[in-house]
Amino acid sequence: MKKIDTLYQTKFLSLYDIGQTEDRHYYQASRRKKEDLVVLKNNEQIKKMNADGVGCVVIVKGKEDRLFLNHEFRYPVGKYVLSVPAGLFGRENEDIFEVARRELKEETGLEVKEIRLISPLLFSSPGMTDESNAMVCVFVDDIENYTSKNCEGGEQFSGYSLLTKNQAIQLLDQVCDENDNYFSVYTHFALLYFISELWKK
């Protein structure tokens, strides 16, 4: 077992020294408890573990299919940024689809028509953290019942964007949204997934 020191610990995030060499320390932020860190797992264990959360690529079906993205306030960057609806696992035995349905309902009020797994595990920034998300594709018929009033705690939203394929391509080409804010890696993933039309297969 690797020598791992806990440097700082809170309910939602901890900082560890996972020192890889004798003369150099390597620091890692994680949502996981010390004994559950990904660095301690082999490939088979990683394949069986749940990601920390689930992100939803939301497709609104219609005459022209559109990609739905939230405008969510993200505290570390201090801005409202385009985001996929997403959330953390609430219980150990909860599955990916339960998390996706719950989070979509809380953040948007929308009802899932169909849901498909894209990936069970994607690491967001493996040079700094073992944080991971599963990604799913969610289909809804309309957004008439949109609301973000079911959210708890410090979650804040300022509406949403509905993008056609051409608008999504234009956003990627611009590199930023209409407010000059950059995208998260998961938003970028959603834009590419939508444009590629892999969700049609």
Residue pairs with C-beta under 8 A, 6 or more apart in sequence:
1 40
2 18
2 19
2 39
2 40
3 19
4 16
4 17
4 18
4 19
4 34
4 37
4 39
4 40
5 16
5 17
5 19
6 14
6 15
6 16
6 34
7 15
7 16
7 17
7 27
8 14
8 15
9 15
12 31
13 29
13 30
13 31
14 29
14 30
14 31
14 32
14 33
14 34
15 27
15 28
15 29
15 30
16 27
16 28
16 29
16 30
16 34
16 37
17 25
17 26
17 27
17 28
18 26
18 27
18 28
18 37
18 39
19 25
19 26
20 26
28 37
28 39
28 128
28 129
28 130
29 128
29 129
29 131
30 37
30 38
30 129
30 130
30 131
31 52
31 88
31 131
32 38
32 52
32 130
37 130
38 46
38 49
38 130
38 132
39 130
41 49
46 121
47 121
49 121
50 89
50 92
50 94
50 96
50 134
51 89
51 96
51 120
51 121
51 122
51 132
51 133
51 134
52 88
52 89
52 131
52 132
52 133
53 86
53 87
53 88
53 89
53 99
53 132
53 133
53 134
54 86
54 87
54 89
54 96
54 99
54 100
54 103
54 133
54 134
54 135
54 136
55 84
55 85
55 86
55 133
55 134
55 135
55 136
55 186
55 189
55 190
56 84
56 85
56 86
56 100
56 103
56 104
56 135
56 136
56 137
56 138
57 67
57 84
57 118
57 135
57 136
57 137
57 138
57 189
57 190
57 193
57 194
57 199
58 67
58 68
58 69
58 84
58 85
58 104
58 108
58 110
58 138
58 139
58 140
59 65
59 66
59 67
59 68
59 137
59 138
59 139
59 140
59 194
59 199
60 66
60 67
60 68
60 140
60 141
60 142
60 143
60 162
61 113
61 139
61 140
61 141
62 141
62 142
64 164
65 165
66 162
66 163
66 164
67 162
67 163
67 168
67 190
67 191
67 194
68 85
68 108
68 110
68 140
68 143
68 160
68 161
68 162
69 82
69 83
69 84
69 160
69 161
69 163
69 187
69 190
70 82
70 83
70 84
70 85
70 107
70 108
70 148
70 157
70 160
71 80
71 81
71 82
71 83
71 157
71 158
71 159
71 160
71 161
72 80
72 81
72 83
72 107
72 155
72 156
72 157
73 79
73 80
73 155
73 156
73 157
73 158
74 80
74 81
74 83
74 184
75 154
77 181
79 179
79 181
80 156
80 157
80 158
80 179
80 181
81 177
81 181
81 182
81 183
81 184
81 187
82 161
82 171
82 177
82 181
82 183
82 187
83 184
83 186
83 187
84 186
84 187
84 189
84 190
85 103
85 104
85 107
85 108
85 138
86 103
86 133
86 186
87 99
87 102
87 103
87 106
87 107
88 99
89 99
90 99
90 102
96 117
96 120
96 134
96 136
97 115
97 117
97 136
99 134
100 112
100 115
100 136
100 138
101 112
101 115
104 110
104 112
104 138
105 111
105 150
106 150
106 151
106 152
107 148
107 150
107 151
107 155
107 157
108 143
108 146
108 147
108 148
108 160
109 145
109 146
109 147
109 148
109 149
109 150
110 140
110 143
110 145
110 146
111 140
111 145
112 138
112 139
112 140
113 139
113 140
113 141
114 138
114 139
115 136
115 137
115 138
115 139
116 136
116 137
116 199
117 134
117 135
117 136
118 135
118 136
118 137
118 193
119 134
119 135
120 134
121 132
121 133
121 134
122 132
122 133
122 134
122 135
122 186
122 189
123 130
123 131
123 132
124 131
124 132
124 133
124 185
124 186
125 131
125 185
133 186
135 186
135 189
135 193
137 193
137 199
143 160
143 162
146 160
148 155
148 157
151 157
161 177
163 171
163 191
163 194
165 194
165 195
165 197
168 191
168 194
168 195
169 195
171 177
171 191
172 188
172 191
172 192
172 195
175 182
176 182
176 183
177 183
183 191
193 199
